[in-house]
Amino acid sequence: MASFRDRCIHTRQGGRLASTTTADIDKLVAGLKDRPRVVLHFHGGLIDDTLGFATAHRLTPVYEAAGADPVFFVWSSGLLETLRGNLPQILNESVFRTLLNRVTRYATGLVFKEPGQRALGAVATPTPRAVQAELAQVRAGQEPYARLSAPPDVPPLTESEERQIAVELSADTELAERTREIVNSVLPQAGSSTTEPVAAARDVIGGRAAATTLMSPEVVADLAARAGTGERALVSTALMVRKTVRVVAAVVGRYRQRNDHGLYPTVVEEILREFYLANVGAAIWDAMKQQTADTFAADGDEVRAGRYFLDRFAELLSTGTRPQVTVVGHSAGAVFIGNLLDDLVRRRAAADDPLPADFRLRDVVLLAPACTVAQLAPVVRRQSELFDRLRMFTMTDRAEQADHLVPFLYPRSLLYFISGVLERGPSLRTAVTPIAGMQHWYLDPAATGPDSDDLRGFLRADPARTVWSPGDGGPGLRSGARSHIAFDADPQVLASVAAMLAD
């Protein structure tokens, strides 16, 4: 019986081989000859290499007991370290707390008023002290403003409302002081030459962070480059005001488009997107997804792990060996699976590829998938040629909202955070994005369009395609997971996957 390490394909940046060699993959694939069932397992992107190997060690006997030979792709993103290290610090920064108070104050006055009330004149807002009292509830484990319901139609932010907010923020001494703290932390001391602020700004862009904030280096550099003495000292504050007004407009816009996540989480997300994107893991998330694609790329200089494995596996299949193949992807592992399926499509179209034309996967199993709706919809459209069954195990929205990514500070799950902060649109700017594993999207009648409609229709066509956790739909349809990270360790989920393998 092979060691669990012999069943692992260890990759590094760009999907290249790490500790695994091509000889190791050759031996692994040869060992699959005439085996009845094979599982390709892709762990989530939150864990590092060590935890990836630990997952393989833990799950190897589970798959073997179900009569399957597992193959584990072990990779690392560093996202967990960034989220654990930076998010709590960001959410406790004095400048963040000031921005949170101000944006929440204006969003409350703009979103939760009937359209006729807003048309009467100036924006009516609660006082900063009242907002602070409400926000303090988060420390007691209660979500601020969760009781409020927005009207069906929220008007857009008008030019006159923008001007009023900008005027009030320009006179806000606390916001000005927070801006000065950031600028002073990176600028030279008084008396330096007038060219030094620009040089200091370049230092920030080059990687020297401000001592008082984890704001994106580009934002800090922009503030520093505008700093000066006398009247010029007001320029940095003016930039901060403009960006804050933009955040308010974004929150209002999300309520208009009905893709908000509740007032408090939405305000947090929009502040992070505008001011802190570089330090909340967005670049790591993008790089991690790219890594799952790069591993199947053609590269004449270096071996790409996923492509090399599929080359050898296709050759094995062409000899007549036809195991039932199940792919299992947890969290970002679902993105990995999407790229694997894309490569299978490419291989079908290649005249010289050894992959048999009639090869299909038996099952696609997604555990709390972090792929977008737009990534999963093309997969299910090609179900007839790619796989027999798809089953998604993921949390109910109630459980998703109870799985707090940062306890007492961000009261939503990792999938909410990916949807609201980390994902990027076609322009490469962050854009609120439907995530396939979120029931919030599945139940939202406002989420329409070809991808949403096709995926929702596919899942609804067969109730066995979705297991909402916690839930018990019988053998193969049980899950007790109540947190995002629990799905690949939950006994009911593992028993359900084993039942699928034995079916």
Secondary structure, 3 states (H helix, E strand, C coil): CCCHHHHEEEECHHHEECCCCHHHHHHHHHCCCCCCEEEEEECCCCCCHHHHHHHHHHHHHHHHHCCCEEEEEECCCCHHHHHHHHHHHHHCCHHHHHHHHHHHHHHHHHHCCCHHHHCCCCCCCCCHHHHHHHHHHHHHCCCCCCCCCCCCCCCCCCHHHHHHHHHHHHCCHHHHHHHHHHHHHHCCCCCCCCCHHHHHHHHHHCCCCCCCCCCCHHHHHHHHHCCCCHHHHHHHHHHHHHHHHHHHHHHHHHHHHCCCCCHHHHHHHHHHHHHCHHHCCHHHHHHHHHHHHHCCCCCCCCCEHHHHHHHHHHHHHHCCCCCEEEEEEECCHHHHHHHHHHHHHHHHHCCCCCCCCCCCEEEEEEECCCCEHHHHHHHHHCHHHHEEEEEEEEECHHHHHHCCCECCCECCCHHHHHHHHHCECCCCCECCCCECCCHHHHCCCCCCCHHHHHHHHHHHHCHHHEEEECEECCCCCEECCCCHHHCCCCHHHHHHHHHHHHC
